[in-house]
Amino acid sequence: MKRNDSNLKVYIISAILIIAFFGILFFIETRNISILSKLTSTSTNFKRNEAFDLLSTRNSELLEKSIWKIEQMGDAATIVLIRMLEKSRLKTYEKINIIYALGRLKENGIASELVLIEFLSSNNPDIRAVTAKSLGKMKSRLSVPYLKNRLKDKSRWVRTSVITALEEIDSEDSRRILKEHKKNQLLIN
């Protein structure tokens, strides 16, 4: 009889944990839907900070909508994003989202380019790859020599991102570097 009682307790505890887990998922999803409806509306009830807070989401639809909202903010958004990157307690995906958002802004200055160039030397290949793509989207000529150094990166994704970035920058230097790189690749193969 004791064995059945202990099994019953395990089943009850398991059921409670499963219900709690799905309850939390439901709460998060309804919160995301609420925020998503605010993001897509044109009302002014949506606070600017909420768009920046959403950069810590893993939901790609929310991320895209929040970046769109941030893009509408102009120059002030660049400053806020740079300050966000200075926080040391950011998770990797949060850094990636912020770097991605920074690269999407239309008006970026030299400060954002310098901040992103620093992330090209990150220990994390995902951060290096997204940084390269962002610098490409920004058409950062300043980053070309740093991107060139990443053509020898261990990570294939980083190297591919760097090539894409250099193509997007499309400067005399970036075209020369790409031509040299292709020539070297032909010699290796």
C-alpha positions in Angstrom: 0.0 0.0 0.0 2.9 2.4 0.8 4.3 1.9 -2.6 1.0 2.9 -4.3 0.8 6.0 -2.0 4.3 7.2 -3.0 3.6 6.5 -6.7 0.3 8.5 -6.4 2.3 11.4 -4.8 4.8 11.4 -7.6 1.9 11.5 -10.2 0.2 14.3 -8.4 3.4 16.4 -8.1 4.2 15.7 -11.8 0.7 16.8 -12.8 0.9 20.0 -10.7 4.3 20.8 -12.3 3.0 20.2 -15.8 -0.1 22.4 -15.2 2.2 25.1 -13.7 4.5 24.9 -16.7 1.7 25.3 -19.2 0.2 28.0 -17.1 3.4 30.0 -17.3 3.6 29.4 -21.1 0.0 30.6 -21.5 0.8 33.7 -19.4 3.9 34.5 -21.5 2.1 34.0 -24.8 -0.9 36.2 -23.8 1.5 38.9 -22.7 3.3 38.6 -26.0 0.0 38.9 -27.9 -0.9 42.0 -25.9 2.4 43.6 -26.6 2.3 42.6 -30.2 -1.1 44.3 -30.6 0.3 47.4 -29.0 3.3 47.4 -31.4 1.2 47.1 -34.5 -1.3 49.8 -33.4 -0.6 53.4 -34.1 -1.7 54.6 -30.7 0.6 56.5 -28.5 -0.2 54.3 -25.4 2.8 52.2 -26.2 5.8 53.3 -24.2 9.1 53.7 -26.0 10.8 51.6 -23.3 8.6 48.6 -24.1 10.1 48.4 -27.6 13.6 48.3 -26.1 12.5 45.8 -23.5 11.3 43.5 -26.2 14.9 43.2 -27.5 15.3 40.5 -24.9 12.6 38.3 -26.5 13.2 35.1 -28.3 10.0 35.5 -30.3 11.1 36.6 -33.8 7.8 38.2 -34.7 7.9 40.4 -31.5 11.6 41.2 -32.2 10.9 42.4 -35.8 7.9 44.5 -34.6 9.9 46.1 -31.8 12.9 46.8 -34.1 10.4 48.4 -36.5 9.1 50.6 -33.7 12.7 51.5 -32.6 13.6 52.4 -36.2 10.8 55.1 -36.0 12.5 56.7 -33.1 15.5 58.0 -35.0 18.8 59.1 -33.6 17.8 58.7 -30.0 17.4 54.9 -30.6 21.1 54.6 -31.5 22.2 56.1 -28.2 19.9 53.8 -26.2 21.0 50.7 -28.1 24.7 51.5 -27.5 24.1 52.0 -23.8 22.2 48.7 -23.7 25.2 47.0 -25.2 27.4 48.4 -22.4 25.5 46.3 -19.8 27.7 43.4 -18.7 24.8 41.1 -17.6 23.3 40.7 -21.0 22.6 37.2 -22.3 24.1 36.2 -25.6 20.7 36.3 -27.5 20.0 39.8 -26.0 23.4 41.1 -27.3 22.6 39.5 -30.7 19.2 41.2 -30.8 20.6 44.6 -29.9 23.5 44.3 -32.4 20.9 43.2 -35.1 18.7 46.2 -34.2 21.6 48.6 -34.3 22.5 47.4 -37.8 18.9 48.0 -38.9 18.8 51.6 -38.0 19.0 54.0 -40.9 21.1 56.7 -39.3 24.1 55.4 -37.5 27.1 57.4 -36.6 30.7 56.5 -36.0 30.0 55.7 -32.4 27.8 52.8 -33.3 30.3 51.5 -35.8 33.1 51.6 -33.2 31.0 49.8 -30.7 30.1 47.1 -33.2 33.7 46.7 -34.4 34.6 45.8 -30.8 32.1 42.9 -30.9 33.9 41.4 -33.9 36.4 40.1 -31.4 33.8 38.4 -29.2 34.5 34.9 -28.1 31.1 33.9 -29.3 30.9 33.2 -33.1 27.2 34.0 -33.2 27.9 37.5 -31.9 30.8 37.9 -34.4 28.6 36.8 -37.3 25.6 39.1 -36.5 28.1 42.0 -35.9 29.6 41.5 -39.3 26.1 41.4 -40.9 25.1 44.6 -39.0 28.2 46.4 -40.1 27.4 45.4 -43.7 23.9 46.7 -43.4 25.3 50.0 -42.0 27.7 50.1 -45.0 30.5 50.7 -42.5 33.7 51.5 -44.4 35.4 52.0 -41.1 35.0 48.3 -40.4 36.5 47.0 -43.6 40.0 46.3 -42.2 38.5 44.6 -39.1 36.2 42.5 -41.3 39.2 41.5 -43.4 40.8 40.0 -40.3 37.6 37.9 -39.7 37.9 36.2 -43.2 40.2 33.8 -41.4 37.8 33.1 -38.5 37.4 29.5 -37.3 33.6 29.7 -37.8 32.3 29.2 -41.3 29.2 31.2 -40.5 31.4 34.2 -39.4 33.4 34.0 -42.6 30.2 33.9 -44.7 28.7 36.8 -42.8 31.9 38.8 -43.3 31.9 38.1 -47.1 28.2 39.3 -47.2 29.1 42.4 -45.2 32.0 43.3 -47.5 29.7 42.9 -50.5 27.1 45.1 -48.9 29.7 47.8 -48.0 30.7 47.8 -51.7 33.7 50.2 -51.3 36.9 50.1 -53.3 38.7 48.5 -50.3 36.0 45.9 -49.7 35.9 44.9 -53.4 39.7 44.6 -53.4 39.7 42.5 -50.3 36.9 40.2 -51.7 38.9 39.8 -54.9 42.0 38.8 -53.0 40.1 36.5 -50.8 38.5 34.7 -53.8 41.9 34.5 -55.5 43.4 32.9 -52.3 40.5 30.5 -52.1 41.1 29.3 -55.7 44.8 28.8 -54.9 43.9 26.7 -51.8 41.4 24.6 -53.6 
